[in-house]
Amino acid sequence: MEDRLEEIIEIRDPEINVAEIMEEIRRNIRRRRSEAQRKDVAFPTFDAALSPAIEPTEELEKVLHHHLNQASLHYNRIGVASQLMPRPVPLVGRLWTAFRREAHNLVIFYVNTLAARQITFNDHALRALNALAQMVRRGSRAEVARLEAELQALQERVDQLEQRLSPKETDGAGE
């Protein structure tokens, strides 16, 4: 893919050094990958299937919030803009460019109509996922609070039992 990038984008400005820019992009990608590896944050791949039996962990919570944040940033960036380049041929080039522009605008209209519907769906899906994440977090906190209360009650019961046993042990030892 990286090698094909130069085939996709054509730069005709003699003041721009494409090779230098591409090398800088590659250096930035390598640097960011190495930084991500040092942070020990594991992001799942798109083909990773998480089983519902997996216990929620702090790492999974970080991954969930990372992806919810990314979805919040990008859910509405779908639209398409016109990107036609004029042809240098004088008369025929102008007619061909006008025809292409109108055809392109028609396609863009339908693509952006579909994109608007997709944005609406994305907005609702993202809101639902955020609500689910909050419910899970509240549920986890409630479960922790319940377990802490249960632990406190058990500790108090152990303390009471130890107090009952203490006098009997001393009575038996004194005889």
C-alpha positions in Angstrom: 0.0 0.0 0.0 2.8 2.4 0.9 4.5 1.8 -2.4 1.2 2.4 -4.3 0.6 5.8 -2.7 2.7 7.5 -5.3 0.5 5.9 -8.0 -2.7 7.3 -6.3 -1.6 10.8 -5.8 0.0 12.8 -8.6 2.0 16.0 -7.6 3.0 18.2 -10.4 4.6 21.1 -8.5 8.4 21.2 -9.1 9.0 22.9 -5.7 7.6 19.9 -3.9 10.0 17.0 -3.3 7.7 14.0 -3.2 10.4 11.5 -2.1 11.4 13.7 0.8 7.7 14.1 2.0 7.1 10.3 1.6 10.2 9.5 3.7 9.1 11.9 6.4 5.7 10.3 6.5 7.3 6.8 6.7 9.6 8.1 9.6 6.5 9.4 11.4 4.7 6.1 11.0 7.7 4.1 12.3 8.1 6.5 15.3 4.4 6.3 16.2 4.4 2.5 16.0 7.4 2.3 18.2 5.8 4.7 20.7 2.6 2.7 20.7 4.6 -0.5 21.4 6.4 1.1 24.4 3.1 2.1 26.0 2.1 -1.6 26.1 -1.5 -0.8 24.9 -3.0 -3.6 22.9 -5.7 -2.6 20.5 -7.7 -5.4 19.0 -7.5 -6.0 15.3 -10.6 -5.9 13.1 -10.7 -9.6 12.8 -10.4 -10.2 16.6 -13.5 -11.7 18.1 -14.0 -11.0 21.7 -16.0 -13.6 23.5 -18.8 -12.5 25.9 -17.2 -14.8 28.5 -14.2 -12.6 28.7 -14.1 -10.7 32.0 -14.0 -6.9 31.7 -10.5 -5.7 32.6 -8.9 -2.3 32.9 -7.1 -3.0 29.6 -10.4 -3.8 27.8 -12.0 -0.7 29.3 -9.1 1.4 27.9 -9.6 -0.1 24.5 -13.4 0.4 24.7 -12.9 4.1 25.6 -10.2 4.6 23.0 -12.5 3.3 20.2 -15.5 5.2 21.5 -13.4 8.3 21.5 -12.2 7.7 17.9 -15.8 6.9 16.8 -16.9 10.2 18.4 -14.3 12.1 16.4 -15.0 10.5 13.1 -18.7 9.4 12.9 -19.7 12.3 10.7 -16.7 12.6 8.4 -18.2 10.8 5.4 -19.1 13.4 2.8 -17.4 13.6 -0.6 -16.2 16.8 -2.3 -15.5 17.5 -6.0 -11.9 16.7 -7.0 -11.8 17.3 -10.7 -8.6 18.4 -12.5 -9.1 20.5 -15.7 -7.7 19.1 -18.9 -5.2 21.2 -20.8 -6.9 20.6 -24.2 -8.5 24.0 -25.3 -12.0 23.5 -26.7 -12.7 19.7 -26.3 -11.0 19.8 -22.9 -13.5 22.5 -21.7 -16.5 20.6 -23.0 -15.2 17.3 -21.5 -14.4 19.0 -18.2 -18.0 20.5 -18.1 -19.5 17.1 -18.8 -17.3 15.4 -16.2 -18.1 18.1 -13.6 -21.9 17.6 -14.0 -21.6 13.8 -14.0 -19.3 14.1 -10.9 -21.7 16.5 -9.2 -24.6 14.0 -9.7 -22.6 11.2 -8.2 -21.5 13.4 -5.3 -25.2 14.3 -4.7 -26.2 10.7 -4.3 -23.1 9.7 -2.3 -23.6 12.6 0.1 -27.3 11.8 0.5 -26.3 8.2 1.5 -23.5 9.7 3.7 -26.1 11.8 5.5 -28.2 8.7 6.3 -25.0 6.9 7.4 -24.1 9.8 9.7 -27.5 9.6 11.3 -27.1 5.9 11.9 -23.5 6.4 13.2 -24.8 9.1 15.6 -27.4 6.7 17.1 -25.1 3.7 17.2 -22.4 5.8 18.9 -24.9 7.2 21.5 -26.1 3.6 22.2 -22.5 2.4 22.6 -21.7 5.2 25.0 -24.8 4.5 27.0 -23.9 0.8 27.2 -20.4 1.7 28.3 -21.7 3.9 31.0 -24.2 1.1 32.1 -21.3 -1.4 32.2 -19.1 1.0 34.2 -22.0 1.8 36.7 -22.7 -2.0 36.9 -19.1 -2.7 37.7 -19.0 0.0 40.3 -22.2 -1.3 41.9 -20.8 -4.8 41.9 -17.5 -3.6 43.6 -19.6 -1.6 46.2 -21.7 -4.7 46.9 -18.6 -6.9 47.2 -17.0 -4.4 49.5 -20.1 -4.3 51.7 -20.2 -8.1 51.8 -16.5 -8.2 52.7 -17.0 -5.7 55.5 -19.9 -7.8 56.9 -17.8 -11.0 56.7 -14.9 -9.2 58.4 -17.2 -8.0 61.2 -18.5 -11.6 61.6 -14.9 -13.0 61.8 -14.1 -10.4 64.4 -17.1 -11.4 66.5 -16.3 -15.1 66.2 -12.7 -14.4 67.2 -13.9 -12.5 70.3 -16.2 -15.4 71.3 -13.3 -17.8 70.9 -10.7 -15.7 72.8 -12.2 -16.0 76.3 -12.9 -19.8 75.9 -9.3 -20.4 74.8 -8.0 -18.5 77.8 -10.4 -20.4 80.2 -9.2 -23.8 78.8 -5.6 -22.8 79.0 -5.9 -21.6 82.6 -7.3 -24.9 84.0 
